[in-house]
Amino acid sequence: MKIGDFVSYKGEKCEIIYMYDSGYCEIKRPYRLSIQLVPQTELDEINWNSAI
């Protein structure tokens, strides 16, 4: 995962805004203004190939 990637968090698509060395990430959900700080272990990568 890297900044700018889209991930799934609690079943919602989110974008990674920033990644910390401590293992936490700032994520933003589409159409929302708030940014959440969550552990990277709670994020699931979105596999775009499986969506086709």
C-alpha positions as CSV (number, residue, x, y, z in Angstrom):
1,M,0.0,0.0,0.0
2,K,1.1,3.6,-0.7
3,I,-0.3,7.1,-0.5
4,G,-3.1,7.6,-3.1
5,D,-4.1,3.9,-3.1
6,F,-7.7,3.0,-2.6
7,V,-8.5,0.5,0.2
8,S,-11.5,-1.0,1.9
9,Y,-12.1,0.0,5.5
10,K,-15.2,-1.4,7.3
11,G,-16.7,-2.2,3.9
12,E,-16.2,1.3,2.5
13,K,-13.8,2.5,-0.2
14,C,-11.3,5.0,1.2
15,E,-8.1,6.7,-0.1
16,I,-4.9,6.7,1.8
17,I,-3.8,10.3,2.5
18,Y,-0.7,9.7,4.6
19,M,1.2,6.7,6.1
20,Y,3.1,6.8,9.4
21,D,6.1,4.7,10.2
22,S,4.2,3.5,13.3
23,G,1.8,1.5,11.1
24,Y,-1.1,3.9,11.1
25,C,-2.6,5.6,8.1
26,E,-4.8,8.6,7.5
27,I,-7.7,7.7,5.2
28,K,-10.5,9.7,3.6
29,R,-13.8,8.4,2.5
30,P,-15.2,9.8,-0.7
31,Y,-17.7,12.7,-0.3
32,R,-16.7,13.2,3.3
33,L,-14.6,16.0,4.7
34,S,-13.2,14.1,7.7
35,I,-10.0,12.2,7.8
36,Q,-9.6,9.1,10.0
37,L,-6.4,7.7,11.6
38,V,-6.6,3.9,11.5
39,P,-4.1,1.0,11.9
40,Q,-2.8,-0.3,8.6
41,T,-3.8,-3.8,9.7
42,E,-7.5,-2.9,9.5
43,L,-7.2,-1.9,5.8
44,D,-7.8,-4.3,2.9
45,E,-6.2,-3.6,-0.5
46,I,-8.7,-3.3,-3.3
47,N,-7.8,-5.7,-6.1
48,W,-9.1,-3.9,-9.2
49,N,-8.6,-7.1,-11.4
50,S,-11.2,-9.0,-9.4
51,A,-13.8,-6.3,-10.0
52,I,-13.8,-7.0,-13.8
